[in-house]
């Protein structure tokens, strides 16, 4: 998974907004 911001957790909503994030 691509962690753009280590302090920020990628939630399911963000995953849906950014499909390119595996």
C-alpha positions as a Markdown table, in Angstrom:
| # | Residue | x | y | z |
|---|---|---|---|---|
| 1 | Unk | 0.0 | 0.0 | 0.0 |
| 2 | Unk | 1.2 | 3.5 | -0.8 |
| 3 | Unk | 1.6 | 5.6 | 2.3 |
| 4 | Unk | 1.7 | 9.2 | 1.1 |
| 5 | Unk | 1.5 | 10.5 | 4.7 |
| 6 | Unk | 2.8 | 8.2 | 7.4 |
| 7 | Unk | 0.8 | 10.1 | 10.0 |
| 8 | Unk | -2.4 | 9.6 | 8.0 |
| 9 | Unk | -4.2 | 6.3 | 7.6 |
| 10 | Unk | -5.8 | 5.6 | 4.3 |
| 11 | Unk | -9.4 | 4.8 | 5.1 |
| 12 | Unk | -11.9 | 2.8 | 2.9 |
| 13 | Unk | -13.3 | 6.1 | 1.7 |
| 14 | Unk | -9.9 | 7.3 | 0.5 |
| 15 | Unk | -9.3 | 4.0 | -1.2 |
| 16 | Unk | -12.5 | 4.4 | -3.1 |
| 17 | Unk | -11.6 | 7.9 | -4.0 |
| 18 | Unk | -8.1 | 6.8 | -5.2 |
| 19 | Unk | -8.5 | 3.4 | -6.9 |
| 20 | Unk | -4.9 | 3.6 | -8.1 |
| 21 | Unk | -3.8 | 3.1 | -4.5 |
| 22 | Unk | -3.3 | -0.7 | -4.1 |
